[in-house]
């Protein structure tokens, strides 16, 4: 009987591996139908063509944005080198990089507690939930001008968390690990200042937590020193970002009249979004499945481990990091609105801390009140798992939308519409290059692919003029 149970358990892990991989698969396939957005993608490509890669980098930092790492990636926009095919594969690189970096963190974080094949399943399951409920998959994966900032930053954060995993486990970093962590801390603000600020808040809080939870004075000082060296490096990177002219140009572009009365309103605007994430039934179902595993793992973790923090301290850390992600941009916009790509950052940390809080509460209740988390009966596990997977694949998640989009023909029609537009542009360029091209609108809109239609105004600088300049025609507008 025991051997049969172990066989079924091994097969269930294989089943989960396939199910979670299938949840991520449509996001890779949708990349093949991705097309440049008239907003930014064409304009940036024209700048690279005009100035060349080196001069574009300097121009970008002076006039557009001070992100000194993202600007390097902006200049590698495949459109600048007339490669529409390469443009389609870029989202695959970001998606694959996100999953790989997440796996790297999980492997480093659980290296003493779980076998690699279980870590692979956990990674794919975690990523499937993230992909299904992230605020905007469009701006995260399929809009090049945004992906090189935020998708790259998330990959960098996962990698940084993986490198610093020993610190989270209550240990100290080796010299090689410290050098790698320092380099990533310096580079992260140059990828995304918003992601860097939230990570800075995390590292600062962990430095304090490391001091509070460590009894050995020498180890306490060493761990705290390492955390605050990383903090100092992020601050240094943010200072470099702040002094570049492109940063000031971008702040002036978005800054609204600030009014302290909008502060409460701005925060209240965020509460329903975070509450909806917390009320997500998929998370609760998977949480119920995770509780027995967390209970078994708790006994193997050292006292100074990140997941052995008191629940109240973990809750404070959660709120601190999420607010650090959104408050700077609320300040810039005068608490009037917030970009969905910033909400993506809030969700990134929310999901990370969701399971961290669950683990802390399970450990606390187990230790403080001797609560016994018995194994869930087989029939209950099957029922919970079926319900969780049904929710994960339902049409109201992005996983469900991605599969429906591929299966109902919308993606194919979207591709045909764009190819027809490109053909019409090339014909117009040959026949009437000095006339304004009138294009029919593209009626097939994809929820998960970035698309902003050209306007009826041919003088629109970012959209119409960038599109026309890229294709070498005089002007363009839609009907």
Backbone torsions as a table, in degrees:
resi	resn	phi	psi	omega
1	UNK	NA	-42.0	179.9
2	UNK	-62.9	-42.1	179.6
3	UNK	-64.4	-38.5	178.5
4	UNK	-64.1	-41.6	179.1
5	UNK	-63.4	-41.9	178.7
6	UNK	-64.8	-37.4	177.8
7	UNK	-64.7	-44.0	178.9
8	UNK	-64.7	-38.1	179.3
9	UNK	-64.3	-43.4	178.3
10	UNK	-62.4	-40.9	179.2
11	UNK	-68.0	-35.0	178.8
12	UNK	-64.8	-36.2	176.3
13	UNK	-65.2	-39.2	177.0
14	UNK	-64.3	-41.1	177.4
15	UNK	-59.9	-46.5	179.7
16	UNK	-63.5	-39.6	178.2
17	UNK	-57.2	-44.8	-179.4
18	UNK	-68.6	-41.3	-178.7
19	UNK	-64.2	-45.3	-179.1
20	UNK	-70.4	-37.1	176.4
21	UNK	-62.8	-38.9	178.6
22	UNK	-66.9	-27.9	177.2
23	UNK	-69.7	-31.4	179.9
24	UNK	-87.4	-23.9	-174.2
25	UNK	-54.8	-45.9	-176.5
26	UNK	-62.3	-26.1	179.0
27	UNK	-68.7	-34.4	174.5
28	UNK	-68.6	-44.4	-177.6
29	UNK	-65.1	-39.4	179.8
30	UNK	-59.9	-25.0	178.2
31	UNK	-58.1	-31.0	-178.5
32	UNK	-68.2	-15.7	179.5
33	UNK	-107.4	8.2	-176.8
34	UNK	-77.1	140.8	177.8
35	UNK	-131.8	153.9	-179.7
36	UNK	-60.7	146.0	175.2
37	UNK	-90.1	134.0	176.9
38	UNK	-54.4	-28.6	177.4
39	UNK	-77.2	116.2	172.1
40	UNK	76.6	-47.8	-173.3
41	UNK	-58.0	-49.9	179.6
42	UNK	-71.3	-39.4	-177.6
43	UNK	-63.0	-44.9	179.8
44	UNK	-65.6	-40.0	178.6
45	UNK	-61.1	-38.5	178.2
46	UNK	-65.3	-38.1	178.5
47	UNK	-64.1	-41.0	178.5
48	UNK	-63.9	-42.2	178.2
49	UNK	-63.2	-37.6	-175.6
50	UNK	-73.3	-44.3	-172.3
51	UNK	-100.6	-18.6	-169.7
52	UNK	84.2	160.5	-171.0
53	UNK	-61.5	-47.8	-176.0
54	UNK	-64.2	-49.6	-179.3
55	UNK	-68.9	-31.8	176.6
56	UNK	-61.1	-41.5	-178.6
57	UNK	-59.3	-45.8	179.2
58	UNK	-65.3	-44.2	-179.6
59	UNK	-61.6	-42.5	-178.8
60	UNK	-62.2	-44.7	-179.3
61	UNK	-68.6	-22.1	-179.8
62	UNK	-87.9	-32.6	-169.8
63	UNK	-120.7	-16.7	-173.4
64	UNK	-115.5	-57.5	-175.5
65	UNK	-161.9	149.6	-178.3
66	UNK	-93.2	14.7	178.8
67	UNK	-72.7	99.0	-168.4
68	UNK	-74.7	-13.5	174.3
69	UNK	-98.1	-45.7	179.2
70	UNK	-58.8	-34.2	-180.0
71	UNK	-62.1	-34.8	176.5
72	UNK	-62.4	-39.1	179.9
73	UNK	-76.1	-32.8	176.4
74	UNK	-58.5	-39.1	-179.0
75	UNK	-70.4	-12.4	177.9
76	UNK	-94.3	12.0	176.4
77	UNK	-50.0	119.8	-177.6
78	UNK	-56.4	-26.0	179.1
79	UNK	-63.6	-31.3	-179.6
80	UNK	-65.2	-17.8	-180.0
81	UNK	-116.5	22.2	174.6
82	UNK	56.0	38.3	-179.4
83	UNK	-117.6	89.8	176.7
84	UNK	-70.2	-31.1	179.8
85	UNK	-65.4	-43.4	178.2
86	UNK	-64.2	-33.6	179.7
87	UNK	-59.1	-35.2	-178.6
88	UNK	-69.1	-29.4	-175.9
89	UNK	-88.5	-10.8	-179.5
90	UNK	-60.0	-46.8	178.2
91	UNK	-58.7	-33.3	177.2
92	UNK	-61.0	-38.9	179.5
93	UNK	-64.1	-44.2	-179.5
94	UNK	-66.7	-45.3	-179.3
95	UNK	-63.3	-47.4	178.4
96	UNK	-62.5	-38.9	178.4
97	UNK	-64.7	-39.3	178.3
98	UNK	-62.0	-48.3	-178.9
99	UNK	-64.3	-44.0	-178.8
100	UNK	-64.0	-42.0	-179.8
101	UNK	-68.4	-36.5	176.3
102	UNK	-63.7	-42.7	177.5
103	UNK	-62.4	-40.2	178.7
104	UNK	-59.0	-44.4	178.0
105	UNK	-63.8	-48.1	-178.3
106	UNK	-59.9	-40.9	-179.0
107	UNK	-65.2	-42.2	179.6
108	UNK	-71.5	-36.3	-174.4
109	UNK	-74.6	-36.3	-176.4
110	UNK	-110.3	22.0	-170.0
111	UNK	-62.4	-27.7	-179.3
112	UNK	-94.6	-11.5	-171.7
113	UNK	-108.5	-30.6	-173.1
114	UNK	-130.1	147.0	174.4
115	UNK	-72.8	160.2	-173.8
116	UNK	-62.4	-36.5	-177.4
117	UNK	-68.3	-32.1	174.9
118	UNK	-71.4	-37.6	177.1
119	UNK	-62.4	-38.1	177.9
120	UNK	-62.5	-42.4	179.1
121	UNK	-65.6	-44.7	179.5
122	UNK	-61.0	-41.5	179.6
123	UNK	-62.3	-48.4	-179.1
124	UNK	-65.0	-38.1	177.9
125	UNK	-65.8	-43.1	178.2
126	UNK	-61.8	-46.4	-179.8
127	UNK	-64.7	-36.3	178.4
128	UNK	-61.7	-42.6	177.7
129	UNK	-65.0	-42.3	179.0
130	UNK	-61.1	-47.2	-178.8
131	UNK	-64.4	-35.2	-175.8
132	UNK	-70.5	-30.8	-171.1
133	UNK	-124.2	5.4	177.8
134	UNK	-60.7	145.8	-172.3
135	UNK	-57.9	-46.4	-178.9
136	UNK	-140.7	99.5	174.7
137	UNK	-70.6	-27.9	-178.5
138	UNK	-58.3	-55.0	-175.6
139	UNK	-76.9	-16.9	-178.6
140	UNK	-83.9	-39.3	-173.6
141	UNK	-113.8	-35.4	-163.2
142	UNK	-110.8	0.0	174.5
143	UNK	-111.0	107.8	-171.8
144	UNK	-54.3	-46.5	-174.8
145	UNK	-63.4	-23.1	176.2
146	UNK	-95.4	-36.2	-176.6
147	UNK	-62.4	-40.3	-178.0
148	UNK	-66.0	-14.3	176.8
149	UNK	-95.4	-61.8	-167.4
150	UNK	-84.9	-43.0	176.6
151	UNK	-63.0	-42.9	177.9
152	UNK	-62.4	-39.6	-179.9
153	UNK	-65.6	-41.1	178.5
154	UNK	-64.2	-39.9	176.5
155	UNK	-61.0	-43.0	179.5
156	UNK	-64.4	-38.8	-180.0
157	UNK	-66.8	-44.2	177.0
158	UNK	-59.0	-42.7	179.9
159	UNK	-64.8	-43.9	178.8
160	UNK	-62.5	-42.1	177.4
161	UNK	-63.7	-36.6	177.1
162	UNK	-64.8	-42.9	179.1
163	UNK	-64.6	-39.2	-177.0
164	UNK	-88.5	8.3	-178.8
165	UNK	-52.7	-40.5	177.3
166	UNK	-57.3	-37.1	177.5
167	UNK	-64.5	-40.2	178.0
168	UNK	-65.9	-28.8	-179.6
169	UNK	-84.9	1.2	178.6
170	UNK	92.4	7.9	179.2
171	UNK	-102.0	-168.3	175.2
172	UNK	-120.9	158.7	-178.4
173	UNK	-83.1	146.2	171.9
174	UNK	-73.8	170.1	-179.9
175	UNK	-60.6	-41.1	179.9
176	UNK	-65.8	-42.8	178.7
177	UNK	-65.3	-38.6	-179.3
178	UNK	-65.1	-41.4	178.7
179	UNK	-62.5	-44.0	178.9
180	UNK	-63.0	-43.0	179.9
181	UNK	-65.0	-39.4	178.5
182	UNK	-64.3	-43.5	179.6
183	UNK	-61.5	-44.3	178.8
184	UNK	-65.4	-37.4	178.8
185	UNK	-64.8	-35.0	177.5
186	UNK	-72.9	-34.4	-175.1
187	UNK	-82.1	-30.9	-173.6
188	UNK	-57.1	-44.3	177.8
189	UNK	-61.3	-26.6	178.1
190	UNK	-78.7	-11.9	174.7
191	UNK	-90.3	-55.9	177.9
192	UNK	-149.1	118.0	-179.9
193	UNK	-67.2	-33.6	-179.1
194	UNK	-67.5	-44.6	177.3
195	UNK	-65.4	-38.8	-179.8
196	UNK	-64.1	-39.1	-179.5
197	UNK	-64.8	-42.4	178.8
198	UNK	-67.0	-38.4	178.0
199	UNK	-68.9	-34.7	175.3
200	UNK	-61.0	-43.2	177.9
201	UNK	-62.5	-40.8	179.0
202	UNK	-62.5	-48.4	-178.1
203	UNK	-64.8	-39.7	179.1
204	UNK	-62.9	-46.8	-179.7
205	UNK	-64.4	-37.9	-179.8
206	UNK	-68.3	-30.1	174.6
207	UNK	-62.8	-42.1	178.6
208	UNK	-68.6	-43.0	-180.0
209	UNK	-63.0	-41.8	178.4
210	UNK	-59.5	-36.5	178.1
211	UNK	-67.9	-41.3	-176.3
212	UNK	-71.7	-35.0	-172.2
213	UNK	-91.6	-8.1	-175.7
214	UNK	-102.1	126.5	-178.9
215	UNK	-85.4	-40.1	-178.8
216	UNK	-68.5	118.3	-172.8
217	UNK	-63.4	-39.3	-179.3
218	UNK	-67.5	-44.9	178.9
219	UNK	-67.5	-36.3	178.2
220	UNK	-60.0	-46.7	-179.4
221	UNK	-65.2	-40.1	-178.5
222	UNK	-66.3	-45.7	179.6
223	UNK	-64.5	-46.0	-179.2
224	UNK	-63.3	-39.1	178.2
225	UNK	-61.9	-42.6	-179.8
226	UNK	-64.9	-42.9	177.7
227	UNK	-59.3	-44.3	-174.4
228	UNK	-79.4	-19.9	168.4
229	UNK	-65.3	-41.8	177.6
230	UNK	-65.0	-39.8	176.2
231	UNK	-60.1	-46.2	-179.1
232	UNK	-61.5	-37.7	179.7
233	UNK	-66.8	-39.8	177.0
234	UNK	-66.6	-40.0	177.2
235	UNK	-61.7	-42.5	178.3
236	UNK	-60.6	-43.1	177.6
237	UNK	-64.0	-39.5	178.3
238	UNK	-67.5	-34.9	176.3
239	UNK	-65.1	-41.2	176.6
240	UNK	-61.8	-44.0	177.6
241	UNK	-60.3	-40.8	-173.7
242	UNK	-71.1	-26.7	-175.8
243	UNK	-88.1	-9.5	-179.5
244	UNK	-75.9	142.1	-174.8
245	UNK	-61.2	-34.3	-179.2
246	UNK	-62.0	-31.5	177.7
247	UNK	-64.7	-45.1	179.5
248	UNK	-65.6	-37.4	178.7
249	UNK	-63.4	-40.7	-179.1
250	UNK	-71.3	-40.8	178.2
251	UNK	-61.7	-42.4	179.1
252	UNK	-65.0	-28.6	-179.6
253	UNK	-70.3	-35.8	-172.4
254	UNK	-104.7	-16.9	-173.6
255	UNK	-64.2	129.8	174.2
256	UNK	-105.8	169.4	177.4
257	UNK	-64.2	120.6	-175.1
258	UNK	-81.4	140.3	179.2
259	UNK	-144.8	122.7	-176.4
260	UNK	-63.1	-22.1	178.9
261	UNK	-67.0	-19.6	-179.6
262	UNK	-84.0	-9.7	-176.6
263	UNK	-59.2	-52.8	-179.4
264	UNK	-62.3	-41.1	179.1
265	UNK	-61.3	-43.1	-179.2
266	UNK	-62.2	-42.4	179.1
267	UNK	-69.2	-37.4	177.9
268	UNK	-64.6	-31.1	176.8
269	UNK	-62.9	-30.3	-177.2
270	UNK	-82.4	-28.1	-175.3
271	UNK	-59.1	-45.3	179.5
272	UNK	-61.7	-33.0	179.8
273	UNK	-67.6	-48.3	179.5
274	UNK	-66.0	-36.9	177.7
275	UNK	-63.7	-37.9	178.9
276	UNK	-66.2	-36.3	175.9
277	UNK	-65.0	-43.4	-177.5
278	UNK	-68.4	-27.4	-179.8
279	UNK	-88.1	4.4	-176.0
280	UNK	-63.9	120.1	-176.9
281	UNK	-66.3	-29.7	178.0
282	UNK	-62.5	-42.8	178.4
283	UNK	-63.0	-41.3	-178.8
284	UNK	-66.6	-38.7	179.4
285	UNK	-65.2	-46.5	178.6
286	UNK	-68.1	-30.5	176.7
287	UNK	-62.7	-44.2	178.1
288	UNK	-60.4	-35.7	178.3
289	UNK	-72.3	-28.4	-175.7
290	UNK	-83.4	-24.3	-172.1
291	UNK	-55.7	-49.4	178.9
292	UNK	-60.3	-36.8	178.9
293	UNK	-66.3	-43.1	176.9
294	UNK	-61.7	-37.2	-179.9
295	UNK	-64.8	-40.1	178.9
296	UNK	-70.0	-36.8	-179.0
297	UNK	-72.6	-28.6	-174.2
298	UNK	-57.2	-38.6	-177.3
299	UNK	-68.6	-18.7	-178.4
300	UNK	-91.3	-10.2	-174.5
301	UNK	-89.6	139.4	176.5
302	UNK	-67.3	160.1	-175.8
303	UNK	-59.8	-33.8	-175.8
304	UNK	-88.1	7.8	179.9
305	UNK	-66.4	147.1	-179.9
306	UNK	-52.2	-40.4	-176.6
307	UNK	-82.5	1.2	175.4
308	UNK	-100.2	13.3	176.9
309	UNK	-66.7	151.7	172.3
310	UNK	-61.6	142.3	-177.2
311	UNK	-55.0	-40.1	-178.6
312	UNK	-63.9	-36.0	180.0
313	UNK	-70.7	-39.1	177.3
314	UNK	-65.6	-37.9	178.8
315	UNK	-64.1	-41.9	178.1
316	UNK	-63.5	-42.8	179.2
317	UNK	-61.9	-40.1	178.9
318	UNK	-60.0	-51.4	-178.6
319	UNK	-62.6	-41.0	-178.8
320	UNK	-59.6	-47.6	-175.8
321	UNK	-70.0	-40.9	179.9
322	UNK	-65.2	-43.3	178.1
323	UNK	-65.2	-36.4	178.0
324	UNK	-63.4	-28.2	179.6
325	UNK	-74.1	-36.4	-171.8
326	UNK	-102.4	-28.0	-173.9
327	UNK	-61.5	-43.4	-179.2
328	UNK	-57.0	-38.3	-179.0
329	UNK	-78.0	-29.4	170.8
330	UNK	-62.7	-40.4	179.0
331	UNK	-62.5	-42.7	-178.8
332	UNK	-63.4	-39.7	-176.4
333	UNK	-92.8	8.9	178.8
334	UNK	68.8	25.1	179.8
335	UNK	60.4	31.7	177.9
336	UNK	-91.8	-42.8	-178.4
337	UNK	-155.8	171.3	176.1
338	UNK	-141.5	142.0	-178.2
339	UNK	-69.8	145.4	179.7
340	UNK	-66.2	-26.7	177.8
341	UNK	-69.1	-23.7	173.2
342	UNK	-76.8	-34.5	174.2
343	UNK	-65.1	-29.2	173.6
344	UNK	-59.3	-39.0	179.1
345	UNK	-66.1	-42.9	178.2
346	UNK	-60.2	-40.8	179.9
347	UNK	-69.4	-36.3	177.0
348	UNK	-54.7	-49.2	-179.3
349	UNK	-75.2	-34.4	178.3
350	UNK	-59.1	-47.4	-178.4
351	UNK	-67.3	-39.5	177.1
352	UNK	-57.9	-46.8	-175.8
353	UNK	-80.5	-19.8	178.7
354	UNK	-56.6	-53.8	-177.6
355	UNK	-73.7	-29.0	175.7
356	UNK	-65.1	-40.9	178.1
357	UNK	-66.7	-39.9	177.8
358	UNK	-60.2	-47.0	-179.6
359	UNK	-61.4	-41.8	179.7
360	UNK	-63.9	-43.4	-179.0
361	UNK	-66.5	-41.2	177.9
362	UNK	-60.5	-46.4	-179.8
363	UNK	-63.7	-42.4	-178.7
364	UNK	-64.1	-47.3	-179.3
365	UNK	-65.8	-35.0	179.0
366	UNK	-67.7	-39.1	-176.9
367	UNK	-83.2	-44.3	-173.7
368	UNK	-79.6	-40.3	-174.2
369	UNK	-114.9	6.7	179.8
370	UNK	56.3	34.4	177.0
371	UNK	-69.8	128.4	-179.6
372	UNK	-98.5	120.7	179.9
373	UNK	-98.3	87.1	-178.6
374	UNK	-68.4	159.7	177.9
375	UNK	-62.0	138.7	178.6
376	UNK	-69.9	134.6	177.5
377	UNK	-55.4	149.9	-175.2
378	UNK	-55.8	-44.4	-177.9
379	UNK	-65.3	-33.9	178.7
380	UNK	-70.4	-40.0	177.0
381	UNK	-60.2	-45.1	-179.7
382	UNK	-61.9	-42.6	-179.0
383	UNK	-66.6	-45.1	179.6
384	UNK	-64.2	-42.1	-178.5
385	UNK	-66.0	-42.3	178.9
386	UNK	-62.4	-43.3	179.6
387	UNK	-65.1	-42.2	-179.4
388	UNK	-63.9	-44.0	-179.5
389	UNK	-69.3	-35.3	176.1
390	UNK	-61.5	-43.7	178.0
391	UNK	-64.9	-41.9	-177.8
392	UNK	-61.6	-35.4	-177.1
393	UNK	-97.5	3.8	-177.2
394	UNK	-69.0	156.8	-176.0
395	UNK	-63.4	-16.1	179.5
396	UNK	-89.6	7.9	171.2
397	UNK	-109.4	162.1	-179.3
398	UNK	-71.6	-23.0	173.3
399	UNK	-65.0	-47.4	178.0
400	UNK	-63.0	-43.4	178.9
401	UNK	-60.8	-41.1	-178.9
402	UNK	-62.3	-45.3	179.4
403	UNK	-67.0	-42.0	179.5
404	UNK	-62.0	-42.1	180.0
405	UNK	-59.6	-39.3	180.0
406	UNK	-74.4	-36.4	-173.0
407	UNK	-85.0	-26.9	-177.0
408	UNK	-89.9	0.9	175.4
409	UNK	91.4	-2.9	-179.4
410	UNK	-61.2	-40.5	-178.6
411	UNK	-63.9	-40.9	179.2
412	UNK	-65.5	-42.2	179.3
413	UNK	-66.9	-37.9	177.5
414	UNK	-60.0	-40.7	178.2
415	UNK	-65.8	-43.1	179.3
416	UNK	-63.0	-41.6	179.7
417	UNK	-61.1	-42.8	-179.5
418	UNK	-70.6	-40.2	178.9
419	UNK	-63.8	-36.9	176.4
420	UNK	-64.5	-38.8	178.5
421	UNK	-65.1	-46.0	179.5
422	UNK	-60.6	-40.2	179.4
423	UNK	-63.7	-42.1	178.8
424	UNK	-65.1	-38.6	178.7
425	UNK	-63.6	-45.6	-179.0
426	UNK	-65.8	-38.5	177.0
427	UNK	-65.3	-41.5	178.7
428	UNK	-64.3	-38.3	-179.5
429	UNK	-62.0	-35.7	178.9
430	UNK	-76.1	-39.4	-170.9
431	UNK	-92.3	-44.3	-173.4
432	UNK	-136.9	63.4	-173.3
433	UNK	-65.2	-21.8	-177.4
434	UNK	-95.6	-5.6	-179.2
435	UNK	-91.8	160.1	174.6
436	UNK	-78.7	127.2	-179.8
437	UNK	-84.1	126.8	177.1
438	UNK	-102.1	115.6	-176.4
439	UNK	-107.9	141.7	171.1
440	UNK	-71.3	146.6	-179.8
441	UNK	-68.4	152.9	174.3
442	UNK	-86.4	115.3	-173.2
443	UNK	-84.7	-23.2	-179.4
444	UNK	-84.6	109.0	-179.6
445	UNK	-107.1	135.9	-176.9
446	UNK	-105.9	126.4	-178.8
447	UNK	-64.8	-32.4	-173.8
448	UNK	-103.4	1.0	177.1
449	UNK	-115.0	142.7	-177.2
450	UNK	-73.6	120.1	176.4
451	UNK	-148.1	123.8	173.0
452	UNK	-124.5	118.7	-176.4
453	UNK	-69.0	147.3	171.4
454	UNK	-61.5	154.7	-177.2
455	UNK	-93.6	176.0	176.2
456	UNK	-82.1	-3.4	-178.9
457	UNK	-102.4	106.7	-179.2
458	UNK	-64.3	-15.6	-179.3
459	UNK	-89.6	2.2	179.6
460	UNK	-61.6	117.3	-167.5
461	UNK	-67.4	-50.3	-173.4
462	UNK	-74.6	-40.5	-173.2
463	UNK	-90.7	-73.7	-172.0
464	UNK	-66.5	-45.5	-176.9
465	UNK	-67.4	-38.3	177.5
466	UNK	-64.3	-41.8	178.2
467	UNK	-62.8	-47.9	-178.5
468	UNK	-64.1	-42.5	-178.9
469	UNK	-64.6	-39.7	-178.6
470	UNK	-62.9	-42.0	-177.1
471	UNK	-89.1	-2.1	175.2
472	UNK	74.2	34.1	175.6
473	UNK	-114.8	165.8	-172.9
474	UNK	-69.8	-50.9	-177.7
475	UNK	-160.8	161.3	-178.8
476	UNK	-148.7	147.6	173.0
477	UNK	-153.8	164.1	177.8
478	UNK	-103.9	158.0	-179.9
479	UNK	-68.1	NA	NA
